[in-house]
Amino acid sequence: MTDFAPLPEPPYYAVIFTSQRRDGDKGADKDYDAMAARMADLAAQQPGYLGVETSRDAAGFGITVSYWADEAALKAWKQVAEHALAQELGRTRWYARYSLRVARVERQYEGPGGR
């Protein structure tokens, strides 16, 4: 991801997914890369999806923040069958550790170059 998500005025929800890939990111894992791209595309098709920001370093540590209009939308996303499969592969194949946090965004501020 190379840009900030275009977000509405709060309130909205943020799902913060922090992860450490198994054995870092040694070489490209085509299955992982394809699944990550598919999940980004699929999430963007869901009602209530607002955007995503993501980054991963060379050691395999990553943070992805997806934004949702309301709690119902993010709960519905969790139940999408293809997303559930990606979650299972993450637990069993791709991640040494992960953390998921859900937050309601009440305020937002932007610095130089923001809106």
C-alpha positions as CSV (number, residue, x, y, z in Angstrom):
1,M,0.0,0.0,0.0
2,T,1.4,3.3,-0.9
3,D,-1.3,5.8,0.1
4,F,-3.5,6.9,2.9
5,A,-7.1,5.5,2.9
6,P,-9.6,8.3,1.9
7,L,-11.8,8.2,5.1
8,P,-15.0,10.0,6.0
9,E,-15.4,12.1,9.2
10,P,-15.6,9.9,12.3
11,P,-17.1,7.9,13.8
12,Y,-16.1,4.7,12.0
13,Y,-14.2,1.5,13.0
14,A,-10.6,0.4,12.5
15,V,-9.5,-3.2,12.6
16,I,-5.8,-3.3,13.3
17,F,-4.1,-6.5,12.3
18,T,-0.5,-6.8,13.4
19,S,1.4,-9.9,12.3
20,Q,4.8,-11.6,12.1
21,R,5.3,-13.9,9.2
22,R,6.9,-17.3,9.9
23,D,10.6,-17.0,9.0
24,G,10.2,-13.4,8.0
25,D,9.5,-12.6,4.4
26,K,12.4,-14.6,2.9
27,G,11.6,-14.5,-0.8
28,A,8.2,-14.0,-2.3
29,D,5.5,-16.5,-1.2
30,K,3.2,-16.4,-4.2
31,D,0.4,-18.1,-2.4
32,Y,0.5,-15.5,0.4
33,D,0.8,-12.6,-2.0
34,A,-2.1,-13.9,-4.0
35,M,-4.3,-14.4,-0.9
36,A,-3.4,-10.9,0.4
37,A,-4.3,-9.4,-2.9
38,R,-7.6,-11.4,-3.1
39,M,-8.5,-10.4,0.5
40,A,-7.9,-6.7,-0.3
41,D,-10.1,-7.0,-3.4
42,L,-12.8,-8.9,-1.6
43,A,-12.9,-6.6,1.4
44,A,-13.3,-3.6,-0.9
45,Q,-16.5,-5.2,-2.3
46,Q,-18.1,-5.5,1.2
47,P,-20.9,-3.1,2.3
48,G,-19.5,-0.7,4.8
49,Y,-15.8,-1.0,3.7
50,L,-14.1,2.4,3.8
51,G,-10.4,1.6,3.0
52,V,-7.2,0.0,4.1
53,E,-3.6,0.9,4.9
54,T,-0.9,-1.7,5.1
55,S,2.8,-2.1,5.5
56,R,5.3,-5.0,6.0
57,D,9.0,-4.8,6.6
58,A,11.8,-7.1,5.3
59,A,11.8,-9.1,8.6
60,G,8.1,-10.0,8.0
61,F,6.5,-7.7,10.6
62,G,3.4,-6.1,9.2
63,I,0.5,-3.9,10.2
64,T,-2.8,-3.7,8.2
65,V,-5.6,-1.3,9.3
66,S,-8.9,-1.8,7.6
67,Y,-11.7,0.8,8.1
68,W,-15.4,0.1,8.3
69,A,-18.5,2.3,8.5
70,D,-19.9,0.4,11.5
71,E,-19.5,-2.6,13.7
72,A,-22.1,-4.6,11.7
73,A,-20.0,-4.2,8.5
74,L,-16.8,-5.5,10.1
75,K,-18.6,-8.4,11.8
76,A,-20.1,-9.3,8.4
77,W,-16.6,-9.2,6.8
78,K,-15.3,-11.7,9.5
79,Q,-18.0,-14.1,8.4
80,V,-17.2,-14.1,4.6
81,A,-16.3,-17.7,3.8
82,E,-13.3,-16.9,1.7
83,H,-12.0,-14.6,4.4
84,A,-12.4,-17.4,7.0
85,L,-10.2,-19.6,4.8
86,A,-7.5,-16.9,4.7
87,Q,-7.7,-16.6,8.4
88,E,-7.2,-20.4,8.8
89,L,-4.2,-20.4,6.5
90,G,-2.8,-17.5,8.4
91,R,-3.0,-19.4,11.7
92,T,-1.7,-22.7,10.3
93,R,0.8,-21.6,7.6
94,W,1.8,-18.0,7.4
95,Y,2.0,-16.3,10.8
96,A,4.3,-17.0,13.7
97,R,2.2,-14.5,15.7
98,Y,-0.6,-12.1,15.2
99,S,-2.8,-9.7,17.0
100,L,-6.2,-8.2,16.0
101,R,-7.6,-5.1,17.6
102,V,-10.9,-3.4,16.9
103,A,-11.3,0.3,17.7
104,R,-14.0,2.9,17.2
105,V,-12.4,6.1,15.7
106,E,-13.9,9.1,17.4
107,R,-11.5,11.8,16.1
108,Q,-8.9,12.1,13.3
109,Y,-6.2,14.7,12.6
110,E,-4.0,15.1,9.6
111,G,-0.7,16.8,9.1
112,P,1.0,18.5,6.1
113,G,-0.4,17.4,2.8
114,G,-3.6,16.0,4.4
115,R,-7.1,17.4,3.7
